[in-house]
Amino acid sequence: MNRMKFIHRFLSLILGVVFIFSSVTKAIGLDVFAGEVGLYLEIYFDGWLSDYSVHVAGIVCLAELLIGVFFLIPRFCLYANIAALIALSFFVCLTGDNYLNPSIIGPIESCGCFGELIHFTPLEAFVKSCVLWVFALGGIIMYKSNRHNTTTDFDNIMK
């Protein structure tokens, strides 16, 4: 395996584990995570989805779990990278706005990124989202560059 494929696979494994870990820790305390989601919905989305914060929290957990599992399957890695890049773009904007432009009542103190297990300050949540976004973008770029190289027998089996 050449260096680019190794780095791509390594980034995919990191992102897959982070997404799965994040979804599981949120799902364990879904009511608490739904409260965090409710705060974001109330402040940044004018509260029109606040009544559905538990449903939105469940959908976020399920989406993160699916993206994480897709990262672990080489055949679906590109799709996982694209989905992660879209999701992380949203989270970068949301956490960045929370940190750089807090609401009248102040920034939301905990993003709920890893449920009740790990708490991030608004700055830490923004930086974490940016770093993961760069990993996802790097994964897409490396996937594209790896496709231009010759394929191995393993790649032919996985097609």
N, C-alpha and C positions, 0 to 999 in steps of 0.2 A: 504494500500500500504506500503510495507516495505521500509526501508531506501535506499537500493540500487536502487530499482525501482524509488523512488522519485528523487534521485540524477541523475539517467540516464535520466529521463524525464526532469528534470531541465536543464541539459547540452544540451539536444536536443532542448529545447525551446530557450535557449540562442543562440546556433549555428544557428537555423532556423531564428531567428529574425536578427541576424548579417548578415547572407547571404542574406536575403531578403532586408534588409536596404541597404547593400552594392550594390546590383544589381540595386535597384531603384535610389539611388543617382548617380550611374555611368550612368544609362540610361537617366537621366534628362539632363545631360551634356555630351552626347555621343561623341560629337566632341572633347571636351576637354579631355575626357578619351582616345579617339582614339589617341590623340597627345601623351599622356603618354605611351600608348601601342607602338606607333611608335618609341619612344625613346628606350624603352626596346628592341624592335625588331631590331633596328639599331645597338645598342651596343652589345647585348648578342646573337643575332642570325644572325649576319653579314648582316642584312638588306634584306635578301631574301624574307621576308614577309612584308616589310615596305609598299608596295603599297596596302596591304590589311588590314591596321591597323584598319580601321573602321569596317570591317567585323569581325576581330579577337575580337575587343572590344565588338561588338554586341553578338558574341558567348559566350564570358566570362560573359556578363550580363545575358544572357538567362540561361546559365549553373548554375550560382549562384542562380538565381531565382528558378529554378527547384529543386536544392539541398535544398534550404531554405524551400520550400513548402513541400518537402518530409520529412524534419525533423519534421514538424508539424503534420504529419500523422503517428501515432504509427506503423502501419503495414509496412511502408516503411523506418522506422528509421535506420535499419541496412544498407540498401542500401545507404541512405543519409550519414551515418557515413563513409562508405567505399569511396564514391565519394568525400566527404569532405577531408578525409585523403589523398587521391591521389592529389587533387587540392592543399591542403595546403602544402603537401610535396614539390610540385613544387614551390609554393610561398615562402616557407622557404628557399629553395635553391636560388631562384632568389633574394629575398630581402637580404638574408645573403651575397650573392656574391656582391650585390650592396653596402652593408655596409662594409664588410670586405675586399673586393678586388675591389675598384672602378676602373672604366675605366680611360683611359688617360685624358679624359676631366673632370674627377671627378665623384662622385656618382650622380645618378639621385635624385634630391632633393625632389620630391613628388612622392609617389608610385601610387597615384590615387585610393587607396583602397576604399575610400568613396567619389569618385568624387571630386567635388569642395567644398563639405560641410565641410569635415575634412581633414586637411593636416597633414601628418606624416613625420618626419625626417626619414632618412634611418635606424637609430637605432630603432626608435619607430615602423616602419613598420616591421622590423625583429622580434622584441619582440612580437608584436601583432600576427604575423603569427605563431610564436613558441607557444604562449599561446593557440591559437585556434587549433593548431595541437595537443597539449596535450589534449584539451577538446575532440576532435574527437577520438583520441586514447582511452581515458578514456570511451567514449561512447560505443566504440566497446567492450572493456573489460567488461564493466558493462552489456551490452546487452547479451554477452555470459554467464556471471555468473547468470543473471536473468533467462535465459532459463533453467538452471539446477534446479531452484526452481520450486515448484508446480505452475501450472497456475491457474488463477482466471477465473470466469465466463466471465469477460470483455475480457480477452485474448482469450478465446474460441470463442467469438463473432467476434473478430477482425481477426481471422484466415481465 
